Every structure is written in structure tokens, then in C-alpha cells.
């Protein structure tokens, strides 16, 4: 039996359209202690060169829900600008708004458990899962 009184959370982002980690994506972590209670922002970070956030704070004791918010718009705009310099315009690198400017993931947590939640991202879709 674990002696931890809180859950812990980690994440990383893989850009499946580029086949590489998504670096520099802002990530915010929020928590709440009831299913419908107010969200409390706990901290923010950004993904490193490996697409990982290694410094997210632990949710406080009593947390039942966690929300990860990924600010994907800046990442896609940067990638779009880089792509326009290297290759002809593609559907995901042309003008216009970013289809997913942000991604928010909410999941249930239990004390003493670690939750690794990877985000698989591309310009027109995303997937998440509980990793290890």
C-alpha cells in the first residue's frame, strides 16, 4: 500500500505529423476536490526538447479531478512558419486559424497514484491515454 497522500501527474507531447516531440508547448495544471467544484490552477510549465513537462506540481490532498491544458496554438504557428520556409504549402501549414488552439484533458485521480498522460498531437486531431 502506498504511503503517498496525493497523486502525481506527468505528461509529454508527441507530434505525430512530424514524428518528433513537441517542444515549447505551454502546459497548465489545475485540480478540484469534487466533481463539480471550482478549478484551482496549481502551476504552469512548458514542454522541453523531449516534449516532456518534468516540473508539474503534485495536486493537493483531496484532489479528485485534474485538468491539463495544452497551449498548442503557438506550437503550431511556429511549426507552420518553419514549414513554409522549407517546403511548399500544405493543408496544415497554410494561412488561417489553428484548428486546435488548445487541448484540455480532465481525468479522475486517486491518492498515491501516478498519472502519466501523453498527448499525441497533429494539426487536425489528438489522442491521449494513461501511460506509465
C-alpha positions in Angstrom: 0.0 0.0 0.0 1.3 3.4 -0.9 2.0 6.0 1.8 1.6 9.0 -0.6 -1.3 11.2 0.3 -1.5 12.9 -3.1 -1.5 11.9 -6.7 1.3 12.9 -9.1 1.0 13.9 -12.7 3.4 14.0 -15.7 2.9 14.4 -19.4 4.6 14.6 -22.7 3.6 15.6 -26.2 4.5 13.8 -29.4 3.8 15.5 -32.7 2.6 12.5 -34.8 2.6 14.5 -38.1 6.3 15.4 -37.7 7.4 12.2 -35.9 9.1 14.1 -33.1 8.4 15.5 -29.6 6.6 18.8 -29.4 8.9 21.3 -27.7 7.9 24.6 -26.1 4.2 23.8 -25.6 2.7 25.7 -22.6 1.0 23.3 -20.1 -1.2 24.3 -17.1 -2.2 22.0 -14.3 -5.4 22.6 -12.4 -7.2 20.5 -9.8 -10.5 20.3 -7.9 -11.7 18.2 -5.0 -15.3 17.5 -6.1 -16.8 16.5 -9.4 -18.4 20.0 -9.9 -16.2 22.2 -7.7 -14.1 25.1 -8.9 -10.8 24.6 -10.6 -7.7 25.8 -8.8 -4.6 26.4 -11.0 -1.6 24.7 -9.4 1.1 25.6 -11.8 2.3 26.0 -15.4 5.3 24.9 -17.4 6.3 24.2 -21.0 7.5 21.0 -22.7 11.2 20.6 -23.1 13.2 19.4 -26.1 11.9 15.9 -25.5 8.3 17.1 -25.3 8.1 16.5 -21.6 7.0 18.5 -18.6 9.1 17.4 -15.6 8.2 20.1 -13.1 4.4 19.9 -12.7 3.4 20.3 -9.0 1.7 17.5 -7.1 -2.1 18.0 -6.7 -3.1 18.8 -3.1 -4.5 16.2 -0.8 -8.2 15.6 -1.5 -7.9 16.2 -5.3 -10.4 14.0 -7.3 -10.1 15.6 -10.7 -7.1 17.1 -12.6 -7.1 19.2 -15.8 -4.1 19.5 -18.1 -4.4 22.4 -20.6 -2.0 22.4 -23.5 -1.5 25.7 -25.4 -1.0 24.2 -28.8 -1.6 27.3 -30.9 1.9 28.8 -30.5 3.5 25.5 -31.3 1.5 25.0 -34.5 2.1 28.6 -35.6 5.9 28.2 -35.1 5.8 24.9 -36.9 3.8 26.4 -39.8 6.3 29.2 -40.2 9.2 26.7 -40.2 7.4 24.5 -42.8 6.7 27.5 -45.1 10.4 28.1 -45.3 11.3 24.5 -46.2 8.6 23.1 -48.3 5.6 24.2 -50.4 2.4 25.0 -48.5 0.5 22.0 -47.2 -3.0 21.9 -45.8 -1.7 22.2 -42.2 0.8 24.9 -42.9 -1.3 27.4 -44.9 -2.9 30.6 -43.7 -5.9 30.6 -41.3 -6.5 29.7 -37.7 -5.1 26.7 -35.9 -7.8 24.1 -35.7 -6.9 23.0 -32.1 -5.5 26.2 -30.5 -5.7 24.5 -27.1 -6.4 21.0 -25.8 -7.9 20.4 -22.3 -7.9 16.9 -20.7 -9.7 16.2 -17.5 -9.2 12.9 -15.6 -10.0 11.4 -12.2 -7.2 10.7 -9.7 -6.7 8.8 -6.5 -4.3 9.5 -3.7 -1.0 7.7 -4.0 -1.2 7.0 -7.8 1.0 8.4 -10.5 -0.7 9.6 -13.7 1.3 9.9 -16.9 -0.9 11.4 -19.6 0.8 11.6 -23.0 -0.8 13.7 -25.8 -0.4 12.5 -29.3 -0.9 15.6 -31.4 -1.3 16.6 -35.1 -2.8 19.6 -36.7 -6.3 18.1 -37.1 -6.5 15.6 -34.3 -5.2 14.4 -31.0 -5.3 11.4 -28.7 -4.5 10.9 -25.0 -4.1 7.8 -22.8 -2.9 6.9 -19.4 0.7 5.9 -19.8 3.2 4.6 -17.3 
